[in-house]
Amino acid sequence: MGLVTQTAVTTDPETASDFGSQLQYSPTTVPDPLTISPPDGDDNTVELGDLIIVSSRISPDPIETNEIAVHLPIGTEAWQLVFDYTGMQTSINLSGWSATPDPANERILFKPNTGHATLTPTQGVTLQLSKLRINRQVGTAPVVIALKWRTPGSTPYRTEEQTLALGKFPAGFYLRDFKADNAYIENGDPVTLTWDHSDNATCHLLYDNVEIPVTDYSTFPVQDIRRNTMFYLRARAQAGTGTAERTLSYYVTVNRPDLEVRNLDIHGEARMLRMRKVNPPRWTDTATAQTDGILLVSVSSNLLWIKLRAGWGAEQLLFGAREQERSCTIPVMKGALINFQWVPSTGGATLLWCPFGDGELVFS
């Protein structure tokens, strides 16, 4: 049974408006993650934590608001966050606002002192709740943020709610500082991932359908990255008869990445076919195609046989070009072996390789 699961994923803030919400919220805690109070402690031995909620807004129009409510569940259960609101401190980055704890309704109300305030199209709002008395049960607490808003000049307010899942982990547990030495690399370059985790955590690195145990590591090199990749670091800790799990992520962008698509519609220009001259073959030469392409052969003397073989060794196609016929055009698939043979002796020819991309013909 998993008692708590928490995932922190890197996102591009410019995509926040895609969710259709007036505000998008990103929670941060101190410590990160929150840890429970000692299970055998008394009222004076509690673990304190801070919750910082940073909201961003990307919209073409301003809105008016008269209240932002943060619902913080009170109690001793796994799904509740704090014992009570005793000693809690609150703040907001907007001037002319005040915060009022409302423990009866398990919420903190942030309100503008003038009755309502305007949030601009790129407005950011930061709410901070400090010295929270975390309860003693490992679990996940839902923190609901309710924004009351309206378009400027209109009368009724609408309420928009979003729920943040805050995990409470066993004492001493942490997973943090997951990053790569480079966030933007060239195609085929390596990256080195680093992180920090507690001794009671079992860790796995996940990417591209690969799962690697890395409990004994705090740094790990990944070679030959050829496409944009999201790396995930998952840590698990024993919590009673269940487990607590936390996942961090880091996104690496590759310049000119390899792409694999099911269907491709191009609206505009596309350049896929290139042309380069290759050395004429000797008596017997073999080349391997590094990508799909077209081989253009023009013979000026004697007869040239060109045999294509697939990777499993079976001869698939046989082409011939002689002085009288002069040329032939041969479609070649990636990985195909191309064997050239003059009959009866070395002749003269011009070879043009037209790859779909940058792949060469590699002669052996």
HUQUIMO-V707828 format. One record per residue. N is the residue number from 1. PHI is phi in whole degrees, 0 to 359 (none if undefined). BURIAL is 1 if it has 9 or more other ideal C-beta (glycine too) atoms within 8 Angstrom, else 0. D_CENTER is the distance of its C-alpha to the mean C-alpha in Angstrom with 1 decimal. Layout:
N	PHI	BURIAL	D_CENTER
N	PHI	BURIAL	D_CENTER
This chain:
1	none	0	26.9
2	272	0	23.7
3	278	1	24.9
4	209	1	21.8
5	227	1	18.1
6	220	1	15.7
7	238	0	11.9
8	245	0	10.5
9	247	0	6.9
10	287	0	6.3
11	226	0	7.2
12	271	0	9.6
13	298	0	13.0
14	290	0	14.6
15	266	0	13.2
16	300	1	14.9
17	293	0	18.0
18	297	0	16.6
19	278	0	17.2
20	74	0	20.8
21	258	0	21.5
22	289	1	23.7
23	228	1	21.6
24	246	1	18.1
25	248	1	18.1
26	231	0	16.0
27	269	1	18.0
28	227	1	18.6
29	237	1	21.3
30	230	0	23.8
31	289	0	23.8
32	240	0	20.2
33	275	1	20.2
34	293	1	23.6
35	239	1	26.2
36	285	1	29.2
37	290	1	32.8
38	306	1	35.0
39	302	0	36.0
40	255	0	39.6
41	274	1	39.9
42	255	0	42.2
43	297	0	41.7
44	268	0	41.7
45	250	0	39.0
46	233	1	35.8
47	270	1	32.3
48	262	0	31.4
49	214	1	28.0
50	246	1	26.7
51	238	1	24.3
52	245	1	22.9
53	248	1	21.5
54	259	1	20.3
55	248	1	20.4
56	232	1	19.7
57	222	1	21.4
58	234	1	20.9
59	207	0	23.9
60	282	0	26.9
61	233	0	29.5
62	283	1	30.5
63	227	1	31.2
64	250	1	33.6
65	223	1	33.1
66	239	1	35.6
67	190	1	33.5
68	234	1	30.1
69	251	1	30.5
70	249	1	28.4
71	269	1	29.4
72	245	1	29.3
73	294	1	30.8
74	255	1	33.8
75	149	0	35.2
76	248	0	35.1
77	276	0	33.0
78	297	1	29.6
79	276	0	28.2
80	261	1	29.9
81	259	1	28.7
82	236	1	31.8
83	295	1	35.5
84	193	0	36.6
85	261	1	36.2
86	301	0	38.8
87	76	0	38.1
88	293	1	34.9
89	245	0	34.4
90	232	1	32.7
91	202	0	31.8
92	219	1	30.2
93	279	0	29.6
94	271	0	31.7
95	285	0	35.4
96	80	0	38.0
97	243	1	36.0
98	224	0	37.0
99	239	1	35.5
100	231	0	37.6
101	293	0	36.8
102	230	1	38.0
103	297	0	38.0
104	299	0	40.1
105	253	0	37.3
106	52	1	34.6
107	204	1	33.0
108	240	1	33.1
109	260	1	34.1
110	256	1	33.2
111	224	1	35.6
112	286	1	36.9
113	291	0	40.5
114	270	0	41.6
115	99	0	40.8
116	206	0	37.8
117	221	1	35.5
118	258	0	33.6
119	257	1	29.8
120	284	0	29.2
121	303	1	26.5
122	241	0	24.3
123	289	0	25.5
124	245	1	23.7
125	230	1	25.1
126	241	1	24.7
127	250	1	26.3
128	228	1	27.2
129	240	1	28.9
130	247	1	30.3
131	58	0	32.3
132	285	1	31.2
133	269	1	33.2
134	290	1	30.7
135	283	1	32.5
136	257	0	33.0
137	249	1	30.9
138	293	1	27.5
139	170	1	25.5
140	238	1	23.2
141	253	1	24.8
142	278	1	24.0
143	252	1	24.4
144	261	1	25.3
145	248	1	25.3
146	245	1	27.9
147	255	1	28.4
148	265	1	31.7
149	213	1	31.7
150	205	1	33.8
151	287	0	34.2
152	305	0	36.7
153	93	0	40.3
154	274	0	39.8
155	265	0	41.2
156	284	0	39.1
157	262	0	35.9
158	253	0	33.0
159	249	0	30.8
160	246	1	27.1
161	243	0	25.5
162	225	1	22.0
163	247	0	21.5
164	253	1	19.5
165	263	1	19.5
166	253	1	20.6
167	273	1	21.0
168	242	1	24.2
169	252	1	24.1
170	300	1	27.0
171	303	0	28.9
172	85	0	27.6
173	282	1	24.1
174	202	1	21.2
175	215	1	17.7
176	203	1	16.6
177	57	0	15.8
178	277	1	12.7
179	200	0	11.9
180	248	1	12.5
181	291	0	15.8
182	219	0	14.3
183	268	0	11.2
184	224	0	12.9
185	230	1	14.9
186	275	0	17.4
187	302	1	17.2
188	93	0	18.3
189	286	1	17.9
190	269	1	16.9
191	227	1	14.8
192	244	1	16.1
193	265	1	14.1
194	226	1	16.1
195	195	1	16.5
196	223	0	19.4
197	216	1	20.5
198	280	1	23.8
199	291	0	26.3
200	268	0	26.2
201	248	1	22.6
202	256	0	21.7
203	245	1	18.3
204	224	1	16.2
205	259	1	13.3
206	233	1	11.2
207	192	1	9.5
208	47	0	11.0
209	64	0	13.4
210	248	0	14.6
211	232	0	15.6
212	240	0	17.4
213	290	0	19.6
214	227	1	19.3
215	302	0	21.6
216	271	0	24.0
217	239	0	21.5
218	233	0	20.1
219	212	0	18.9
220	208	1	17.7
221	273	0	17.7
222	238	1	15.7
223	266	0	17.7
224	54	0	17.6
225	277	1	14.1
226	242	0	14.8
227	211	1	11.7
228	305	0	8.3
229	224	1	6.3
230	263	1	3.5
231	263	1	6.5
232	241	1	8.0
233	241	1	11.5
234	248	1	13.9
235	237	1	17.4
236	235	1	20.3
237	224	1	23.8
238	288	1	27.0
239	224	1	28.3
240	67	0	31.7
241	267	0	31.6
242	241	1	27.9
243	228	1	24.6
244	249	1	22.3
245	228	1	18.6
246	226	1	15.8
247	232	1	12.1
248	248	1	10.0
249	221	1	6.5
250	211	1	6.0
251	253	1	4.4
252	247	1	7.6
253	259	0	9.4
254	252	1	12.4
255	289	0	15.6
256	53	0	17.2
257	285	1	14.9
258	292	0	16.4
259	234	0	16.0
260	227	0	17.1
261	231	0	18.1
262	275	0	20.7
263	226	0	22.5
264	223	0	22.6
265	250	0	24.6
266	250	0	25.3
267	248	0	26.9
268	131	0	28.3
269	277	0	29.0
270	218	0	27.5
271	241	0	28.7
272	238	0	28.4
273	259	0	31.9
274	246	0	33.2
275	219	0	36.6
276	212	0	37.9
277	272	0	41.3
278	244	1	41.5
279	295	0	44.5
280	296	0	47.2
281	286	1	47.5
282	274	0	50.2
283	305	0	52.4
284	221	0	49.5
285	229	1	45.9
286	231	1	42.6
287	234	1	39.3
288	245	1	35.8
289	278	1	33.5
290	274	1	30.0
291	200	1	28.9
292	298	1	30.6
293	183	1	33.4
294	232	1	37.1
295	255	1	39.9
296	255	1	43.0
297	240	1	46.2
298	233	1	49.4
299	260	1	52.4
300	254	1	55.5
301	203	0	57.6
302	65	1	57.9
303	243	1	55.6
304	241	1	52.0
305	265	1	50.4
306	236	1	46.6
307	252	1	45.2
308	254	1	41.6
309	234	1	40.4
310	282	1	37.2
311	298	0	35.3
312	274	0	37.5
313	99	0	40.6
314	283	0	42.4
315	289	0	44.0
316	257	0	42.7
317	225	0	44.3
318	227	0	47.2
319	242	1	47.9
320	225	1	51.0
321	224	1	51.9
322	232	1	55.4
323	302	1	57.3
324	290	0	58.9
325	273	1	55.6
326	75	1	53.8
327	210	1	50.1
328	207	1	47.4
329	241	0	43.8
330	235	1	41.6
331	284	0	38.1
332	233	1	36.1
333	264	0	33.0
334	305	0	30.4
335	89	0	31.9
336	292	1	35.4
337	263	1	38.3
338	245	1	40.9
339	251	1	44.4
340	254	1	46.9
341	213	1	50.7
342	275	1	53.7
343	226	0	56.9
344	270	0	59.5
345	213	0	58.4
346	302	0	55.9
347	238	1	55.7
348	240	0	54.0
349	202	1	50.8
350	244	0	47.9
351	244	1	44.4
352	242	1	41.5
353	257	1	38.0
354	245	1	35.7
355	278	1	32.2
356	273	0	29.3
357	123	0	27.3
358	248	0	28.1
359	292	1	29.2
360	264	0	32.6
361	265	1	35.6
362	260	0	36.0
363	270	0	39.7
364	234	0	41.1
